[in-house]
Amino acid sequence: MSKKPIIVFEGIEGSGKSHHVKLIVNFFKKEKVDFLLLREPGGNPNSEKIRKLILDKKSKFQEKTDLLLYLAARNENASILNKNYRKKIILIDRFIDSTIAYQHYGMGLNLNLIHNINKFVLGEIKVDFTFLNIVSEKNMIKRLKKRKRLNRYDKFKLNFYDKVQKGYLKIANSNSKSYKLIDSNLDQKKNVDIFSMELLLMESKHITNISNLQFDRDDALWVCNIKLNWLEFLNYQNNIAAIIAENFCNSYYGRRMLF
């Protein structure tokens, strides 16, 4: 049995991260892909109780308390992760790098402390691939204003979100082979198509690193069946979808199918 990856979705408030996850989950269900979905904080009854405590607008925790609460919620998910690790595709809405981006880069807590507690909680569990949604300050504010309910983390000062997003980018730059940046200022439907195509190709070829993804004739036939708009993908530079689409469109099979 092939080893299944852990794929994480990260981004600051208003980046469209959770919306993309929801649409991808619906797409996976339609394609009958076996997967597990978790969110942080949350994911099981105990973690959800901690989530309510963390995000309650009336809560006023010290920064170290926030860190320990997030990691306590993660610990409650550890048994679920261990049970399904490498057996199912695991999709997680926020994970380890959220803690680093928010609690270290945003709040200034010790990075080694965060790493050590994560190691204690998760053991040998490792993330294979991360989608990072990047959003402008203007669009973040616009989207947060549309929310019917705001939680405690939706109401921090703007410079905090700036520090967090820059922290995410530092993490991504140091792990470029396992990170994919998504411009969330673009049309969400196009981004979801990119997500879906990449994840399904990774699953169909049983790989855990998108940098190892190779495109061949069988893939050309397969991707046509999920009806993605390849010509639109050509507008995305430095994107694996654009590279695949370009190779496909220039191939004998691609020209026959598309034109």
C-alpha positions as CSV (number, residue, x, y, z in Angstrom):
1,M,0.0,0.0,0.0
2,S,1.4,3.4,-1.0
3,K,2.1,5.9,1.8
4,K,-0.5,8.7,1.9
5,P,0.6,12.3,2.5
6,I,-0.3,14.9,5.1
7,I,-1.2,18.1,3.2
8,V,-1.7,21.4,5.2
9,F,-3.4,24.6,4.3
10,E,-2.0,27.8,5.9
11,G,-2.6,31.5,5.8
12,I,-3.7,34.5,7.8
13,E,-7.2,35.6,8.5
14,G,-9.2,36.4,5.4
15,S,-6.8,34.6,3.1
16,G,-9.6,32.3,1.8
17,K,-7.8,29.2,3.2
18,S,-10.8,27.6,4.9
19,H,-13.0,28.3,2.0
20,H,-10.6,26.6,-0.4
21,V,-10.4,23.6,2.0
22,K,-14.2,23.3,2.0
23,L,-14.4,23.3,-1.8
24,I,-11.5,20.8,-2.1
25,V,-13.2,18.5,0.4
26,N,-16.4,18.6,-1.7
27,F,-14.3,17.8,-4.8
28,F,-12.5,14.9,-3.2
29,K,-15.9,13.5,-2.1
30,K,-17.1,13.7,-5.7
31,E,-14.0,12.0,-7.0
32,K,-14.3,9.3,-4.2
33,V,-10.8,10.0,-2.8
34,D,-10.2,8.5,0.6
35,F,-9.1,11.3,3.0
36,L,-9.3,12.6,6.6
37,L,-10.0,16.3,7.3
38,L,-8.8,18.0,10.5
39,R,-8.7,21.6,11.6
40,E,-6.7,23.4,14.2
41,P,-7.5,24.3,16.8
42,G,-10.2,21.7,16.8
43,G,-10.8,18.4,15.0
44,N,-12.3,16.3,17.9
45,P,-14.6,17.0,20.8
46,N,-11.8,17.9,23.3
47,S,-9.9,20.1,20.8
48,E,-13.1,21.9,19.8
49,K,-13.6,22.8,23.5
50,I,-10.1,24.3,23.6
51,R,-10.9,26.1,20.3
52,K,-13.9,27.8,21.8
53,L,-11.7,28.9,24.7
54,I,-8.9,30.3,22.5
55,L,-11.1,32.1,20.0
56,D,-13.6,33.5,22.5
57,K,-13.6,37.4,22.2
58,K,-13.8,37.6,26.0
59,S,-10.6,35.6,26.5
60,K,-7.5,37.5,27.5
61,F,-4.7,35.0,27.7
62,Q,-1.0,35.6,28.0
63,E,1.0,34.7,24.9
64,K,2.5,31.6,26.5
65,T,-0.9,30.5,27.6
66,D,-2.1,30.8,24.0
67,L,0.8,28.7,22.8
68,L,0.2,25.9,25.3
69,L,-3.6,25.9,24.5
70,Y,-2.9,25.5,20.8
71,L,-0.5,22.7,21.5
72,A,-2.9,21.0,24.0
73,A,-5.5,21.0,21.2
74,R,-2.9,19.5,18.8
75,N,-2.1,16.8,21.4
76,E,-5.8,15.8,21.5
77,N,-5.5,15.1,17.7
78,A,-2.3,13.1,18.0
79,S,-4.0,9.8,18.4
80,I,-6.2,10.5,15.3
81,L,-3.2,11.4,13.3
82,N,-1.2,8.3,14.4
83,K,-4.1,6.1,13.5
84,N,-4.4,7.4,10.0
85,Y,-0.8,8.5,9.2
86,R,0.3,7.2,5.8
87,K,-3.0,5.2,5.5
88,K,-5.2,8.1,4.3
89,I,-4.6,11.5,2.7
90,I,-4.8,13.8,5.7
91,L,-5.9,17.4,5.0
92,I,-5.3,19.9,7.8
93,D,-6.7,23.4,8.1
94,R,-3.7,25.0,10.0
95,F,-1.0,22.9,11.7
96,I,2.6,23.2,12.9
97,D,3.6,26.3,10.8
98,S,0.6,28.3,12.1
99,T,2.1,27.9,15.6
100,I,5.5,29.1,14.4
101,A,4.0,32.0,12.3
102,Y,1.6,33.3,15.0
103,Q,3.3,32.5,18.2
104,H,7.0,33.0,17.2
105,Y,6.9,35.5,14.3
106,G,3.8,37.3,15.5
107,M,4.1,37.2,19.3
108,G,7.9,36.6,19.7
109,L,7.9,33.4,21.6
110,N,10.9,31.1,21.6
111,L,11.2,29.1,18.4
112,N,13.1,26.2,20.0
113,L,10.5,25.9,22.6
114,I,7.8,25.6,20.0
115,H,9.8,23.0,18.0
116,N,10.5,20.9,21.2
117,I,6.8,20.8,22.3
118,N,5.7,20.0,18.8
119,K,8.2,17.1,18.7
120,F,7.0,15.9,22.1
121,V,3.3,16.0,20.9
122,L,3.7,14.7,17.3
123,G,6.7,12.4,17.5
124,E,7.7,11.3,14.0
125,I,4.6,12.7,12.2
126,K,5.7,15.0,9.4
127,V,3.9,17.2,6.9
128,D,4.5,16.4,3.2
129,F,3.2,19.4,1.5
130,T,1.7,22.9,2.4
131,F,-0.4,25.3,0.5
132,L,0.1,28.8,1.8
133,N,-2.6,31.4,0.9
134,I,-1.2,34.9,0.6
135,V,-3.6,37.9,0.8
136,S,-3.2,41.7,0.7
137,E,-4.0,43.8,3.7
138,K,-6.8,45.5,1.7
139,N,-8.5,42.2,0.8
140,M,-8.0,40.8,4.3
141,I,-9.9,43.8,5.8
142,K,-12.6,43.6,3.1
143,R,-13.2,39.9,3.8
144,L,-13.2,40.2,7.6
145,K,-15.8,42.9,7.4
146,K,-18.1,40.5,5.5
147,R,-17.9,37.9,8.3
148,K,-21.0,37.6,10.4
149,R,-19.1,36.6,13.5
150,L,-15.5,37.6,14.4
151,N,-13.4,35.7,16.8
152,R,-10.5,36.9,19.0
153,Y,-7.9,36.3,16.3
154,D,-9.9,38.3,13.8
155,K,-9.5,41.5,15.8
156,F,-5.7,41.9,16.3
157,K,-3.8,45.0,15.0
158,L,-2.9,45.0,11.3
159,N,0.9,45.0,12.0
160,F,0.4,41.6,13.8
161,Y,-1.0,40.0,10.6
162,D,1.8,41.5,8.6
163,K,4.4,39.9,10.9
164,V,2.6,36.6,10.7
165,Q,2.3,36.6,6.9
166,K,6.0,37.6,6.6
167,G,6.8,34.7,9.0
168,Y,4.9,32.3,6.8
169,L,6.9,33.4,3.8
170,K,10.1,32.9,5.7
171,I,9.0,29.3,6.5
172,A,8.0,28.7,2.9
173,N,11.3,30.1,1.6
174,S,13.2,27.7,3.8
175,N,11.0,24.7,2.6
176,S,10.4,25.7,-1.0
177,K,10.2,22.1,-2.3
178,S,7.3,21.3,0.0
179,Y,5.5,24.7,-0.1
180,K,3.2,26.1,-2.7
181,L,2.2,29.8,-2.5
182,I,-1.3,30.7,-3.6
183,D,-2.2,34.3,-4.5
184,S,-5.5,34.5,-2.7
185,N,-6.2,37.9,-4.2
186,L,-7.0,36.1,-7.4
187,D,-10.3,34.4,-8.3
188,Q,-11.0,31.7,-5.7
189,K,-12.5,29.2,-8.2
190,K,-9.3,29.2,-10.3
191,N,-7.2,28.6,-7.2
192,V,-9.4,25.7,-6.1
193,D,-9.0,24.1,-9.6
194,I,-5.2,24.4,-9.1
195,F,-5.5,22.8,-5.6
196,S,-7.7,20.0,-6.8
197,M,-5.6,19.1,-9.9
198,E,-2.3,19.1,-7.9
199,L,-3.7,17.0,-5.0
200,L,-5.4,14.5,-7.3
201,L,-2.3,14.1,-9.4
202,M,-0.2,13.5,-6.3
203,E,-2.7,10.9,-5.1
204,S,-3.0,9.2,-8.5
205,K,0.8,8.9,-8.8
206,H,1.3,8.0,-5.1
207,I,3.9,10.7,-4.4
208,T,4.3,13.0,-1.3
209,N,6.4,15.8,-2.9
210,I,5.0,17.8,-5.7
211,S,8.5,18.6,-7.0
212,N,8.7,14.9,-8.0
213,L,5.5,15.2,-10.1
214,Q,6.1,14.2,-13.7
215,F,3.5,14.5,-16.5
216,D,2.9,11.8,-19.1
217,R,0.4,10.6,-21.6
218,D,-1.8,8.8,-19.1
219,D,-2.0,12.0,-17.0
220,A,-3.0,13.9,-20.1
221,L,-5.9,11.5,-20.6
222,W,-6.8,11.6,-17.0
223,V,-6.9,15.3,-16.4
224,C,-9.2,15.8,-19.4
225,N,-11.7,13.7,-17.6
226,I,-11.9,16.1,-14.6
227,K,-12.6,19.0,-17.0
228,L,-10.2,21.6,-15.7
229,N,-9.7,24.7,-17.8
230,W,-6.1,24.2,-19.0
231,L,-5.9,27.4,-21.1
232,E,-6.6,29.5,-18.0
233,F,-3.8,27.8,-16.2
234,L,-1.3,29.1,-18.7
235,N,-1.8,32.5,-17.1
236,Y,-0.2,31.3,-13.9
237,Q,3.6,31.6,-13.9
238,N,5.8,29.7,-11.6
239,N,3.0,27.3,-10.9
240,I,3.1,23.5,-11.4
241,A,-0.3,23.7,-12.9
242,A,0.9,26.0,-15.6
243,I,3.9,23.9,-16.3
244,I,1.8,20.7,-16.6
245,A,-0.8,22.5,-18.7
246,E,1.8,23.9,-21.1
247,N,3.4,20.5,-21.6
248,F,0.0,19.0,-22.1
249,C,-1.2,21.6,-24.6
250,N,2.0,21.4,-26.6
251,S,1.8,17.6,-26.8
252,Y,0.3,15.5,-29.6
253,Y,-2.5,14.3,-27.3
254,G,-3.2,17.8,-25.9
255,R,-3.5,19.4,-29.3
256,R,-5.9,16.6,-30.4
257,M,-8.1,16.9,-27.3
258,L,-8.1,20.7,-26.9
259,F,-8.1,21.9,-30.5
